[in-house]
């Protein structure tokens, strides 16, 4: 099973992420989002940041937008995520590092994760989410 697939969407970009569990889906969502922004393989999991998001059907979007906010305000590039997803709440720890222009190449700016075409489905034991981002 692949982790994610990038696709073009009009003036925006999107991706599908996959997971055997909802937690794996969320982890792969963070990985896919930040692979749009930088060479994610160059990011080391050296710094930990706690993250908590609330919501009903929009937990994944809230998680991705809050992760994006950490990037925009602190220069934090997450690579991995340990997370527990419960009813209306997700709590976890992002691991990554602070942006270093000598080490990290920025591929493109991502302004926001949108609700356009957003959905999560489960088929044959695999969760799949479709996400479009404003670039």
N, CA, C and O atoms as a Tinker XYZ file with bonds, in Angstrom:
   540  protein
     1  N      0.845000   -1.179000    0.000000    73     2
     2  CA     0.000000    0.000000    0.000000    64     1     3
     3  C      0.884000    1.233000    0.000000    63     2     4     5
     4  O      1.793000    1.352000    0.821000    81     3
     5  N      0.619000    2.147000   -0.915000    73     3     6
     6  CA     1.366000    3.400000   -0.926000    64     5     7
     7  C      0.866000    4.311000    0.189000    63     6     8     9
     8  O     -0.257000    4.163000    0.670000    81     7
     9  N      1.732000    5.276000    0.602000    73     7    10
    10  CA     1.361000    6.205000    1.672000    64     9    11
    11  C      0.449000    7.309000    1.166000    63    10    12    13
    12  O     -0.523000    7.681000    1.824000    81    11
    13  N      0.780000    7.835000   -0.033000    73    11    14
    14  CA     0.001000    8.942000   -0.581000    64    13    15
    15  C      0.221000    9.038000   -2.077000    63    14    16    17
    16  O      1.129000    8.416000   -2.629000    81    15
    17  N     -0.644000    9.844000   -2.741000    73    15    18
    18  CA    -0.548000   10.116000   -4.171000    64    17    19
    19  C     -0.906000   11.582000   -4.380000    63    18    20    21
    20  O     -1.957000   12.037000   -3.926000    81    19
    21  N     -0.034000   12.326000   -5.066000    73    19    22
    22  CA    -0.257000   13.750000   -5.354000    64    21    23
    23  C     -1.045000   13.861000   -6.661000    63    22    24    25
    24  O     -0.823000   13.085000   -7.590000    81    23
    25  N     -1.967000   14.828000   -6.730000    73    23    26
    26  CA    -2.651000   15.102000   -7.991000    64    25    27
    27  C     -2.843000   16.604000   -8.139000    63    26    28    29
    28  O     -2.910000   17.332000   -7.149000    81    27
    29  N     -2.931000   17.067000   -9.403000    73    27    30
    30  CA    -3.194000   18.477000   -9.684000    64    29    31
    31  C     -4.695000   18.703000   -9.690000    63    30    32    33
    32  O     -5.471000   17.836000  -10.094000    81    31
    33  N     -5.093000   19.897000   -9.229000    73    31    34
    34  CA    -6.507000   20.242000   -9.184000    64    33    35
    35  C     -6.634000   21.715000   -9.527000    63    34    36    37
    36  O     -6.365000   22.578000   -8.692000    81    35
    37  N     -7.048000   22.004000  -10.765000    73    35    38
    38  CA    -7.198000   23.377000  -11.243000    64    37    39
    39  C     -5.994000   24.209000  -10.835000    63    38    40    41
    40  O     -4.878000   23.880000  -11.236000    81    39
    41  N     -6.166000   25.274000  -10.055000    73    39    42
    42  CA    -5.036000   26.113000   -9.637000    64    41    43
    43  C     -4.420000   25.620000   -8.332000    63    42    44    45
    44  O     -3.463000   26.210000   -7.833000    81    43
    45  N     -4.959000   24.557000   -7.789000    73    43    46
    46  CA    -4.493000   24.035000   -6.511000    64    45    47
    47  C     -3.807000   22.681000   -6.720000    63    46    48    49
    48  O     -3.650000   22.211000   -7.846000    81    47
    49  N     -3.412000   22.085000   -5.627000    73    47    50
    50  CA    -2.824000   20.746000   -5.642000    64    49    51
    51  C     -3.578000   19.900000   -4.633000    63    50    52    53
    52  O     -4.095000   20.413000   -3.641000    81    51
    53  N     -3.636000   18.636000   -4.884000    73    51    54
    54  CA    -4.303000   17.745000   -3.949000    64    53    55
    55  C     -3.520000   16.476000   -3.750000    63    54    56    57
    56  O     -2.546000   16.204000   -4.451000    81    55
    57  N     -3.962000   15.704000   -2.781000    73    55    58
    58  CA    -3.358000   14.398000   -2.569000    64    57    59
    59  C     -4.376000   13.460000   -1.938000    63    58    60    61
    60  O     -5.319000   13.882000   -1.268000    81    59
    61  N     -4.152000   12.188000   -2.172000    73    59    62
    62  CA    -4.894000   11.136000   -1.489000    64    61    63
    63  C     -3.923000   10.473000   -0.544000    63    62    64    65
    64  O     -2.778000   10.201000   -0.908000    81    63
    65  N     -4.373000   10.212000    0.665000    73    63    66
    66  CA    -3.538000    9.491000    1.629000    64    65    67
    67  C     -4.264000    8.222000    2.042000    63    66    68    69
    68  O     -5.490000    8.129000    1.980000    81    67
    69  N     -3.471000    7.253000    2.464000    73    67    70
    70  CA    -3.998000    5.933000    2.772000    64    69    71
    71  C     -3.482000    5.472000    4.124000    63    70    72    73
    72  O     -2.403000    5.876000    4.558000    81    71
    73  N     -4.254000    4.632000    4.783000    73    71    74
    74  CA    -3.812000    4.051000    6.043000    64    73    75
    75  C     -4.656000    2.852000    6.422000    63    74    76    77
    76  O     -5.845000    2.789000    6.108000    81    75
    77  N     -4.039000    1.911000    7.094000    73    75    78
    78  CA    -4.771000    0.739000    7.585000    64    77    79
    79  C     -5.582000    1.085000    8.828000    63    78    80    81
    80  O     -6.547000    0.399000    9.165000    81    79
    81  N     -5.175000    2.164000    9.510000    73    79    82
    82  CA    -5.910000    2.688000   10.663000    64    81    83
    83  C     -6.116000    4.178000   10.444000    63    82    84    85
    84  O     -5.466000    4.781000    9.590000    81    83
    85  N     -7.017000    4.771000   11.213000    73    83    86
    86  CA    -7.224000    6.211000   11.096000    64    85    87
    87  C     -5.967000    6.961000   11.532000    63    86    88    89
    88  O     -5.656000    8.019000   10.984000    81    87
    89  N     -5.244000    6.419000   12.515000    73    87    90
    90  CA    -4.002000    7.050000   12.973000    64    89    91
    91  C     -2.945000    7.029000   11.868000    63    90    92    93
    92  O     -2.243000    8.019000   11.663000    81    91
    93  N     -2.829000    5.913000   11.160000    73    91    94
    94  CA    -1.870000    5.841000   10.048000    64    93    95
    95  C     -2.270000    6.808000    8.940000    63    94    96    97
    96  O     -1.409000    7.429000    8.317000    81    95
    97  N     -3.559000    6.938000    8.693000    73    95    98
    98  CA    -4.052000    7.896000    7.707000    64    97    99
    99  C     -3.618000    9.311000    8.081000    63    98   100   101
   100  O     -3.142000   10.056000    7.224000    81    99
   101  N     -3.777000    9.688000    9.346000    73    99   102
   102  CA    -3.387000   11.020000    9.803000    64   101   103
   103  C     -1.873000   11.211000    9.679000    63   102   104   105
   104  O     -1.418000   12.268000    9.240000    81   103
   105  N     -1.093000   10.198000   10.062000    73   103   106
   106  CA     0.374000   10.285000    9.929000    64   105   107
   107  C      0.771000   10.501000    8.473000    63   106   108   109
   108  O      1.611000   11.347000    8.167000    81   107
   109  N      0.164000    9.735000    7.590000    73   107   110
   110  CA     0.487000    9.863000    6.174000    64   109   111
   111  C      0.010000   11.193000    5.603000    63   110   112   113
   112  O      0.602000   11.706000    4.654000    81   111
   113  N     -1.056000   11.755000    6.174000    73   111   114
   114  CA    -1.519000   13.076000    5.751000    64   113   115
   115  C     -0.493000   14.158000    6.030000    63   114   116   117
   116  O     -0.229000   15.002000    5.174000    81   115
   117  N      0.089000   14.138000    7.226000    73   115   118
   118  CA     1.136000   15.118000    7.570000    64   117   119
   119  C      2.339000   14.922000    6.660000    63   118   120   121
   120  O      2.904000   15.891000    6.154000    81   119
   121  N      2.729000   13.671000    6.452000    73   119   122
   122  CA     3.881000   13.367000    5.604000    64   121   123
   123  C      3.646000   13.881000    4.179000    63   122   124   125
   124  O      4.529000   14.511000    3.597000    81   123
   125  N      2.472000   13.620000    3.621000    73   123   126
   126  CA     2.155000   14.054000    2.258000    64   125   127
   127  C      2.128000   15.574000    2.154000    63   126   128   129
   128  O      2.681000   16.138000    1.210000    81   127
   129  N      1.489000   16.244000    3.117000    73   127   130
   130  CA     1.417000   17.702000    3.093000    64   129   131
   131  C      2.809000   18.316000    3.064000    63   130   132   133
   132  O      3.083000   19.200000    2.252000    81   131
   133  N      3.682000   17.855000    3.937000    73   131   134
   134  CA     5.002000   18.470000    4.011000    64   133   135
   135  C      5.936000   17.993000    2.910000    63   134   136   137
   136  O      6.976000   18.609000    2.676000    81   135
   137  N      5.581000   16.901000    2.224000    73   135   138
   138  CA     6.355000   16.515000    1.044000    64   137   139
   139  C      6.075000   17.469000   -0.114000    63   138   140   141
   140  O      6.888000   17.578000   -1.032000    81   139
   141  N      4.940000   18.159000   -0.084000    73   139   142
   142  CA     4.674000   19.206000   -1.072000    64   141   143
   143  C      5.553000   20.426000   -0.829000    63   142   144   145
   144  O      5.936000   21.116000   -1.773000    81   143
   145  N      5.870000   20.691000    0.423000    73   143   146
   146  CA     6.584000   21.902000    0.823000    64   145   147
   147  C      8.092000   21.744000    0.715000    63   146   148   149
   148  O      8.783000   22.668000    0.288000    81   147
   149  N      8.609000   20.581000    1.098000    73   147   150
   150  CA    10.060000   20.387000    1.151000    64   149   151
   151  C     10.414000   18.946000    0.803000    63   150   152   153
   152  O      9.533000   18.102000    0.638000    81   151
   153  N     11.697000   18.677000    0.694000    73   151   154
   154  CA    12.177000   17.300000    0.561000    64   153   155
   155  C     12.074000   16.678000    1.948000    63   154   156   157
   156  O     12.974000   16.833000    2.773000    81   155
   157  N     10.996000   15.987000    2.195000    73   155   158
   158  CA    10.699000   15.467000    3.532000    64   157   159
   159  C     11.762000   14.488000    4.013000    63   158   160   161
   160  O     11.955000   14.336000    5.219000    81   159
   161  N     12.447000   13.829000    3.102000    73   159   162
   162  CA    13.499000   12.890000    3.498000    64   161   163
   163  C     14.685000   13.601000    4.138000    63   162   164   165
   164  O     15.440000   12.980000    4.886000    81   163
   165  N     14.864000   14.885000    3.863000    73   163   166
   166  CA    15.968000   15.652000    4.457000    64   165   167
   167  C     15.648000   16.131000    5.871000    63   166   168   169
   168  O     16.543000   16.586000    6.584000    81   167
   169  N     14.395000   16.035000    6.283000    73   167   170
   170  CA    13.975000   16.486000    7.615000    64   169   171
   171  C     14.260000   15.377000    8.630000    63   170   172   173
   172  O     13.920000   14.214000    8.409000    81   171
   173  N     14.882000   15.753000    9.732000    73   171   174
   174  CA    15.192000   14.803000   10.803000    64   173   175
   175  C     14.217000   15.013000   11.971000    63   174   176   177
   176  O     13.850000   16.152000   12.256000    81   175
   177  N     13.795000   13.949000   12.645000    73   175   178
   178  CA    12.852000   14.078000   13.767000    64   177   179
   179  C     13.566000   14.461000   15.068000    63   178   180   181
   180  O     13.638000   13.658000   15.999000    81   179
   181  N     14.092000   15.692000   15.130000    73   179   182
   182  CA    14.918000   16.146000   16.251000    64   181   183
   183  C     14.154000   16.951000   17.298000    63   182   184   185
   184  O     14.541000   16.975000   18.467000    81   183
   185  N     13.075000   17.607000   16.888000    73   183   186
   186  CA    12.308000   18.491000   17.771000    64   185   187
   187  C     10.895000   17.927000   17.895000    63   186   188   189
   188  O     10.310000   17.482000   16.908000    81   187
   189  N     10.350000   17.946000   19.115000    73   187   190
   190  CA     8.982000   17.470000   19.343000    64   189   191
   191  C      8.043000   18.639000   19.608000    63   190   192   193
   192  O      8.383000   19.577000   20.328000    81   191
   193  N      6.867000   18.565000   19.018000    73   191   194
   194  CA     5.807000   19.557000   19.246000    64   193   195
   195  C      4.510000   18.799000   19.504000    63   194   196   197
   196  O      4.117000   17.934000   18.721000    81   195
   197  N      3.850000   19.133000   20.612000    73   195   198
   198  CA     2.546000   18.538000   20.912000    64   197   199
   199  C      1.480000   19.217000   20.061000    63   198   200   201
   200  O      1.562000   20.408000   19.762000    81   199
   201  N      0.494000   18.440000   19.686000    73   199   202
   202  CA    -0.607000   18.985000   18.896000    64   201   203
   203  C     -1.908000   18.333000   19.352000    63   202   204   205
   204  O     -1.977000   17.119000   19.549000    81   203
   205  N     -2.935000   19.160000   19.515000    73   203   206
   206  CA    -4.277000   18.692000   19.865000    64   205   207
   207  C     -5.264000   19.426000   18.975000    63   206   208   209
   208  O     -5.214000   20.650000   18.855000    81   207
   209  N     -6.156000   18.678000   18.357000    73   207   210
   210  CA    -7.196000   19.297000   17.532000    64   209   211
   211  C     -8.545000   18.704000   17.913000    63   210   212   213
   212  O     -8.645000   17.556000   18.345000    81   211
   213  N     -9.558000   19.507000   17.743000    73   211   214
   214  CA   -10.928000   19.102000   18.035000    64   213   215
   215  C    -11.766000   19.244000   16.778000    63   214   216   217
   216  O    -11.410000   19.984000   15.861000    81   215
   217  N    -12.868000   18.536000   16.744000    73   215   218
   218  CA   -13.780000   18.625000   15.616000    64   217   219
   219  C    -14.517000   17.322000   15.445000    63   218   220   221
   220  O    -14.286000   16.362000   16.179000    81   219
   221  N    -15.381000   17.294000   14.498000    73   219   222
   222  CA   -16.118000   16.065000   14.221000    64   221   223
   223  C    -15.538000   15.426000   12.968000    63   222   224   225
   224  O    -14.564000   14.678000   13.062000    81   223
   225  N    -16.095000   15.693000   11.824000    73   223   226
   226  CA   -15.597000   15.106000   10.587000    64   225   227
   227  C    -14.386000   15.796000   10.013000    63   226   228   229
   228  O    -13.846000   15.361000    8.996000    81   227
   229  N    -13.947000   16.879000   10.655000    73   227   230
   230  CA   -12.850000   17.664000   10.093000    64   229   231
   231  C    -11.552000   17.548000   10.884000    63   230   232   233
   232  O    -10.678000   18.403000   10.742000    81   231
   233  N    -11.403000   16.530000   11.702000    73   231   234
   234  CA   -10.186000   16.379000   12.516000    64   233   235
   235  C     -8.921000   16.378000   11.663000    63   234   236   237
   236  O     -7.938000   17.031000   12.013000    81   235
   237  N     -8.939000   15.656000   10.554000    73   235   238
   238  CA    -7.741000   15.584000    9.711000    64   237   239
   239  C     -7.398000   16.950000    9.132000    63   238   240   241
   240  O     -6.231000   17.343000    9.132000    81   239
   241  N     -8.388000   17.672000    8.642000    73   239   242
   242  CA    -8.120000   19.013000    8.100000    64   241   243
   243  C     -7.598000   19.930000    9.194000    63   242   244   245
   244  O     -6.660000   20.693000    8.962000    81   243
   245  N     -8.187000   19.871000   10.382000    73   243   246
   246  CA    -7.708000   20.701000   11.493000    64   245   247
   247  C     -6.266000   20.356000   11.850000    63   246   248   249
   248  O     -5.461000   21.252000   12.106000    81   247
   249  N     -5.936000   19.076000   11.871000    73   247   250
   250  CA    -4.565000   18.648000   12.155000    64   249   251
   251  C     -3.600000   19.191000   11.107000    63   250   252   253
   252  O     -2.541000   19.716000   11.450000    81   251
   253  N     -3.956000   19.069000    9.848000    73   251   254
   254  CA    -3.072000   19.539000    8.781000    64   253   255
   255  C     -2.923000   21.052000    8.815000    63   254   256   257
   256  O     -1.817000   21.566000    8.644000    81   255
   257  N     -4.020000   21.775000    9.033000    73   255   258
   258  CA    -3.921000   23.237000    9.101000    64   257   259
   259  C     -3.130000   23.694000   10.323000    63   258   260   261
   260  O     -2.372000   24.661000   10.234000    81   259
   261  N     -3.289000   23.022000   11.460000    73   259   262
   262  CA    -2.499000   23.387000   12.643000    64   261   263
   263  C     -1.020000   23.083000   12.429000    63   262   264   265
   264  O     -0.162000   23.841000   12.880000    81   263
   265  N     -0.713000   21.984000   11.747000    73   263   266
   266  CA     0.680000   21.662000   11.413000    64   265   267
   267  C      1.250000   22.713000   10.469000    63   266   268   269
   268  O      2.400000   23.129000   10.612000    81   267
   269  N      0.443000   23.136000    9.508000    73   267   270
   270  CA     0.852000   24.183000    8.568000    64   269   271
   271  C      1.092000   25.501000    9.305000    63   270   272   273
   272  O      2.017000   26.239000    8.967000    81   271
   273  N      0.270000   25.799000   10.305000    73   271   274
   274  CA     0.443000   27.009000   11.117000    64   273   275
   275  C      1.785000   26.976000   11.860000    63   274   276   277
   276  O      2.463000   27.998000   11.961000    81   275
   277  N      2.165000   25.805000   12.377000    73   275   278
   278  CA     3.473000   25.679000   13.045000    64   277   279
   279  C      4.610000   25.970000   12.067000    63   278   280   281
   280  O      5.617000   26.574000   12.435000    81   279
   281  N      4.439000   25.538000   10.831000    73   279   282
   282  CA     5.438000   25.820000    9.800000    64   281   283
   283  C      5.511000   27.331000    9.539000    63   282   284   285
   284  O      6.597000   27.909000    9.494000    81   283
   285  N      4.356000   27.953000    9.369000    73   283   286
   286  CA     4.312000   29.374000    9.032000    64   285   287
   287  C      4.799000   30.269000   10.163000    63   286   288   289
   288  O      5.434000   31.290000    9.901000    81   287
   289  N      4.519000   29.914000   11.406000    73   287   290
   290  CA     4.860000   30.793000   12.534000    64   289   291
   291  C      6.177000   30.450000   13.212000    63   290   292   293
   292  O      6.833000   31.329000   13.771000    81   291
   293  N      6.572000   29.177000   13.171000    73   291   294
   294  CA     7.776000   28.749000   13.886000    64   293   295
   295  C      8.848000   28.168000   12.973000    63   294   296   297
   296  O      9.957000   27.882000   13.423000    81   295
   297  N      8.526000   27.992000   11.696000    73   295   298
   298  CA     9.467000   27.351000   10.784000    64   297   299
   299  C      9.634000   25.871000   11.065000    63   298   300   301
   300  O     10.648000   25.280000   10.691000    81   299
   301  N      8.649000   25.261000   11.722000    73   299   302
   302  CA     8.742000   23.852000   12.104000    64   301   303
   303  C      8.284000   22.959000   10.957000    63   302   304   305
   304  O      7.161000   23.082000   10.467000    81   303
   305  N      9.172000   22.058000   10.537000    73   303   306
   306  CA     8.885000   21.088000    9.486000    64   305   307
   307  C      8.693000   19.709000   10.116000    63   306   308   309
   308  O      9.679000   19.064000   10.472000    81   307
   309  N      7.465000   19.244000   10.262000    73   307   310
   310  CA     7.259000   17.918000   10.848000    64   309   311
   311  C      7.528000   16.815000    9.832000    63   310   312   313
   312  O      7.274000   16.963000    8.636000    81   311
   313  N      8.043000   15.718000   10.342000    73   311   314
   314  CA     8.267000   14.538000    9.503000    64   313   315
   315  C      7.442000   13.351000    9.981000    63   314   316   317
   316  O      6.889000   12.610000    9.169000    81   315
   317  N      7.357000   13.168000   11.297000    73   315   318
   318  CA     6.612000   12.030000   11.831000    64   317   319
   319  C      5.553000   12.516000   12.814000    63   318   320   321
   320  O      5.611000   13.638000   13.316000    81   319
   321  N      4.597000   11.653000   13.071000    73   319   322
   322  CA     3.502000   11.972000   13.977000    64   321   323
   323  C      3.125000   10.720000   14.750000    63   322   324   325
   324  O      2.868000    9.669000   14.162000    81   323
   325  N      3.093000   10.839000   16.062000    73   323   326
   326  CA     2.492000    9.818000   16.923000    64   325   327
   327  C      1.164000   10.404000   17.368000    63   326   328   329
   328  O      1.132000   11.513000   17.902000    81   327
   329  N      0.074000    9.691000   17.162000    73   327   330
   330  CA    -1.229000   10.304000   17.413000    64   329   331
   331  C     -2.243000    9.289000   17.927000    63   330   332   333
   332  O     -2.195000    8.103000   17.600000    81   331
   333  N     -3.158000    9.797000   18.739000    73   331   334
   334  CA    -4.332000    9.038000   19.163000    64   333   335
   335  C     -5.552000    9.813000   18.673000    63   334   336   337
   336  O     -5.705000   10.999000   18.967000    81   335
   337  N     -6.398000    9.147000   17.938000    73   335   338
   338  CA    -7.614000    9.773000   17.423000    64   337   339
   339  C     -8.791000    9.179000   18.176000    63   338   340   341
   340  O     -9.019000    7.970000   18.159000    81   339
   341  N     -9.534000   10.058000   18.837000    73   339   342
   342  CA   -10.721000    9.643000   19.570000    64   341   343
   343  C    -11.945000   10.337000   19.020000    63   342   344   345
   344  O    -11.902000   10.942000   17.950000    81   343
   345  N    -13.011000   10.248000   19.739000    73   343   346
   346  CA   -14.268000   10.860000   19.316000    64   345   347
   347  C    -14.172000   12.379000   19.427000    63   346   348   349
   348  O    -14.164000   12.928000   20.529000    81   347
   349  N    -14.099000   13.051000   18.289000    73   347   350
   350  CA   -14.078000   14.508000   18.263000    64   349   351
   351  C    -12.772000   15.149000   18.694000    63   350   352   353
   352  O    -12.720000   16.364000   18.891000    81   351
   353  N    -11.710000   14.355000   18.847000    73   351   354
   354  CA   -10.439000   14.911000   19.336000    64   353   355
   355  C     -9.274000   14.037000   18.866000    63   354   356   357
   356  O     -9.374000   12.810000   18.825000    81   355
   357  N     -8.180000   14.692000   18.518000    73   355   358
   358  CA    -6.942000   13.981000   18.184000    64   357   359
   359  C     -5.806000   14.660000   18.934000    63   358   360   361
   360  O     -5.695000   15.885000   18.940000    81   359
   361  N     -4.965000   13.848000   19.567000    73   359   362
   362  CA    -3.821000   14.357000   20.320000    64   361   363
   363  C     -2.584000   13.599000   19.882000    63   362   364   365
   364  O     -2.613000   12.384000   19.690000    81   363
   365  N     -1.487000   14.345000   19.727000    73   363   366
   366  CA    -0.278000   13.663000   19.303000    64   365   367
   367  C      0.970000   14.491000   19.470000    63   366   368   369
   368  O      0.956000   15.589000   20.027000    81   367
   369  N      2.052000   13.926000   18.968000    73   367   370
   370  CA     3.357000   14.575000   18.998000    64   369   371
   371  C      3.929000   14.537000   17.588000    63   370   372   373
   372  O      4.087000   13.471000   16.993000    81   371
   373  N      4.235000   15.718000   17.068000    73   371   374
   374  CA     4.927000   15.846000   15.791000    64   373   375
   375  C      6.422000   15.868000   16.064000    63   374   376   377
   376  O      6.868000   16.476000   17.037000    81   375
   377  N      7.195000   15.209000   15.214000    73   375   378
   378  CA     8.651000   15.255000   15.323000    64   377   379
   379  C      9.209000   15.728000   13.990000    63   378   380   381
   380  O      8.818000   15.253000   12.924000    81   379
   381  N     10.133000   16.674000   14.080000    73   379   382
   382  CA    10.735000   17.230000   12.874000    64   381   383
   383  C     11.862000   18.149000   13.259000    63   382   384   385
   384  O     12.546000   17.924000   14.258000    81   383
   385  N     12.058000   19.190000   12.468000    73   383   386
   386  CA    13.088000   20.157000   12.813000    64   385   387
   387  C     12.717000   21.538000   12.312000    63   386   388   389
   388  O     11.822000   21.709000   11.484000    81   387
   389  N     13.429000   22.511000   12.839000    73   387   390
   390  CA    13.227000   23.902000   12.448000    64   389   391
   391  C     13.911000   24.129000   11.105000    63   390   392   393
   392  O     15.020000   23.649000   10.871000    81   391
   393  N     13.244000   24.858000   10.237000    73   391   394
   394  CA    13.748000   25.140000    8.896000    64   393   395
   395  C     15.152000   25.728000    8.942000    63   394   396   397
   396  O     15.426000   26.668000    9.688000    81   395
   397  N     16.022000   25.164000    8.139000    73   395   398
   398  CA    17.396000   25.637000    7.967000    64   397   399
   399  C     17.609000   25.808000    6.465000    63   398   400   401
   400  O     17.660000   24.815000    5.739000    81   399
   401  N     17.737000   27.063000    5.976000    73   399   402
   402  CA    17.851000   27.270000    4.529000    64   401   403
   403  C     19.072000   26.590000    3.910000    63   402   404   405
   404  O     19.094000   26.338000    2.705000    81   403
   405  N     20.081000   26.293000    4.721000    73   403   406
   406  CA    21.256000   25.590000    4.202000    64   405   407
   407  C     20.963000   24.099000    3.988000    63   406   408   409
   408  O     21.674000   23.423000    3.244000    81   407
   409  N     19.926000   23.600000    4.636000    73   407   410
   410  CA    19.622000   22.168000    4.584000    64   409   411
   411  C     18.317000   21.842000    3.861000    63   410   412   413
   412  O     18.220000   20.823000    3.177000    81   411
   413  N     17.317000   22.705000    4.012000    73   411   414
   414  CA    15.977000   22.407000    3.510000    64   413   415
   415  C     15.625000   23.260000    2.296000    63   414   416   417
   416  O     15.678000   24.488000    2.353000    81   415
   417  N     15.273000   22.614000    1.227000    73   415   418
   418  CA    14.807000   23.275000    0.017000    64   417   419
   419  C     13.288000   23.423000    0.109000    63   418   420   421
   420  O     12.586000   22.455000    0.399000    81   419
   421  N     12.788000   24.616000   -0.135000    73   419   422
   422  CA    11.337000   24.823000   -0.164000    64   421   423
   423  C     10.871000   24.675000   -1.606000    63   422   424   425
   424  O     11.276000   25.440000   -2.482000    81   423
   425  N     10.016000   23.687000   -1.845000    73   423   426
   426  CA     9.543000   23.386000   -3.196000    64   425   427
   427  C      8.388000   24.291000   -3.612000    63   426   428   429
   428  O      8.339000   24.753000   -4.752000    81   427
   429  N      7.465000   24.545000   -2.697000    73   427   430
   430  CA     6.329000   25.416000   -2.992000    64   429   431
   431  C      5.663000   25.857000   -1.697000    63   430   432   433
   432  O      5.809000   25.228000   -0.649000    81   431
   433  N      4.941000   26.941000   -1.803000    73   431   434
   434  CA     4.185000   27.445000   -0.655000    64   433   435
   435  C      2.809000   26.787000   -0.650000    63   434   436   437
   436  O      2.153000   26.684000   -1.687000    81   435
   437  N      2.388000   26.350000    0.513000    73   435   438
   438  CA     1.021000   25.861000    0.701000    64   437   439
   439  C      0.339000   26.839000    1.639000    63   438   440   441
   440  O      0.780000   27.031000    2.772000    81   439
   441  N     -0.741000   27.461000    1.167000    73   439   442
   442  CA    -1.424000   28.482000    1.963000    64   441   443
   443  C     -2.386000   27.882000    2.981000    63   442   444   445
   444  O     -2.468000   28.350000    4.116000    81   443
   445  N     -3.111000   26.849000    2.573000    73   443   446
   446  CA    -4.111000   26.265000    3.477000    64   445   447
   447  C     -4.575000   24.921000    2.950000    63   446   448   449
   448  O     -4.486000   24.631000    1.757000    81   447
   449  N     -5.068000   24.119000    3.859000    73   447   450
   450  CA    -5.754000   22.878000    3.515000    64   449   451
   451  C     -7.236000   23.231000    3.439000    63   450   452   453
   452  O     -7.779000   23.838000    4.363000    81   451
   453  N     -7.885000   22.857000    2.352000    73   451   454
   454  CA    -9.271000   23.276000    2.130000    64   453   455
   455  C    -10.253000   22.123000    2.375000    63   454   456   457
   456  O     -9.861000   20.964000    2.508000    81   455
   457  N    -11.517000   22.476000    2.429000    73   455   458
   458  CA   -12.585000   21.479000    2.553000    64   457   459
   459  C    -13.060000   20.999000    1.182000    63   458   460   461
   460  O    -13.864000   20.071000    1.090000    81   459
   461  N    -12.564000   21.629000    0.125000    73   459   462
   462  CA   -12.988000   21.281000   -1.226000    64   461   463
   463  C    -12.605000   19.834000   -1.543000    63   462   464   465
   464  O    -11.435000   19.461000   -1.458000    81   463
   465  N    -13.581000   19.040000   -1.902000    73   463   466
   466  CA   -13.409000   17.618000   -2.252000    64   465   467
   467  C    -12.947000   16.752000   -1.088000    63   466   468   469
   468  O    -12.627000   15.580000   -1.287000    81   467
   469  N    -12.906000   17.308000    0.133000    73   467   470
   470  CA   -12.441000   16.529000    1.279000    64   469   471
   471  C    -13.406000   15.397000    1.586000    63   470   472   473
   472  O    -14.623000   15.580000    1.628000    81   471
   473  N    -12.829000   14.230000    1.798000    73   471   474
   474  CA   -13.618000   13.098000    2.251000    64   473   475
   475  C    -12.687000   12.024000    2.780000    63   474   476   477
   476  O    -11.533000   11.916000    2.366000    81   475
   477  N    -13.209000   11.240000    3.695000    73   475   478
   478  CA   -12.517000   10.057000    4.193000    64   477   479
   479  C    -13.456000    8.880000    3.977000    63   478   480   481
   480  O    -14.623000    8.925000    4.366000    81   479
   481  N    -12.944000    7.837000    3.359000    73   479   482
   482  CA   -13.726000    6.622000    3.152000    64   481   483
   483  C    -12.904000    5.422000    3.623000    63   482   484   485
   484  O    -11.675000    5.470000    3.667000    81   483
   485  N    -13.597000    4.364000    3.968000    73   483   486
   486  CA   -12.934000    3.106000    4.306000    64   485   487
   487  C    -13.454000    2.034000    3.364000    63   486   488   489
   488  O    -14.660000    1.810000    3.256000    81   487
   489  N    -12.520000    1.375000    2.682000    73   487   490
   490  CA   -12.874000    0.300000    1.760000    64   489   491
   491  C    -11.930000   -0.866000    1.992000    63   490   492   493
   492  O    -10.712000   -0.709000    1.913000    81   491
   493  N    -12.482000   -2.019000    2.274000    73   491   494
   494  CA   -11.702000   -3.250000    2.444000    64   493   495
   495  C    -10.575000   -3.085000    3.458000    63   494   496   497
   496  O     -9.461000   -3.563000    3.247000    81   495
   497  N    -10.879000   -2.402000    4.562000    73   495   498
   498  CA    -9.902000   -2.251000    5.636000    64   497   499
   499  C     -8.848000   -1.190000    5.415000    63   498   500   501
   500  O     -7.901000   -1.095000    6.195000    81   499
   501  N     -8.988000   -0.381000    4.363000    73   499   502
   502  CA    -8.040000    0.702000    4.081000    64   501   503
   503  C     -8.802000    2.025000    4.114000    63   502   504   505
   504  O     -9.813000    2.191000    3.432000    81   503
   505  N     -8.297000    2.966000    4.921000    73   503   506
   506  CA    -8.850000    4.318000    4.942000    64   505   507
   507  C     -8.193000    5.124000    3.827000    63   506   508   509
   508  O     -6.998000    4.982000    3.566000    81   507
   509  N     -8.984000    5.973000    3.172000    73   507   510
   510  CA    -8.471000    6.856000    2.126000    64   509   511
   511  C     -9.071000    8.240000    2.327000    63   510   512   513
   512  O    -10.280000    8.382000    2.506000    81   511
   513  N     -8.217000    9.258000    2.296000    73   511   514
   514  CA    -8.685000   10.643000    2.397000    64   513   515
   515  C     -8.254000   11.404000    1.154000    63   514   516   517
   516  O     -7.135000   11.238000    0.669000    81   515
   517  N     -9.146000   12.233000    0.646000    73   515   518
   518  CA    -8.852000   13.117000   -0.479000    64   517   519
   519  C     -8.777000   14.535000    0.057000    63   518   520   521
   520  O     -9.701000   15.013000    0.716000    81   519
   521  N     -7.655000   15.211000   -0.235000    73   519   522
   522  CA    -7.392000   16.534000    0.326000    64   521   523
   523  C     -6.893000   17.460000   -0.775000    63   522   524   525
   524  O     -6.027000   17.080000   -1.563000    81   523
   525  N     -7.436000   18.673000   -0.831000    73   523   526
   526  CA    -6.986000   19.703000   -1.767000    64   525   527
   527  C     -6.403000   20.845000   -0.954000    63   526   528   529
   528  O     -6.983000   21.268000    0.046000    81   527
   529  N     -5.239000   21.344000   -1.393000    73   527   530
   530  CA    -4.587000   22.454000   -0.699000    64   529   531
   531  C     -4.497000   23.661000   -1.620000    63   530   532   533
   532  O     -4.349000   23.526000   -2.834000    81   531
   533  N     -4.590000   24.827000   -1.026000    73   531   534
   534  CA    -4.457000   26.097000   -1.729000    64   533   535
   535  C     -2.974000   26.440000   -1.794000    63   534   536   537
   536  O     -2.322000   26.604000   -0.763000    81   535
   537  N     -2.439000   26.547000   -3.021000    73   535   538
   538  CA    -1.007000   26.862000   -3.186000    64   537   539
   539  C     -0.823000   28.236000   -3.789000    63   538   540
   540  O      0.309000   28.671000   -4.001000    81   539
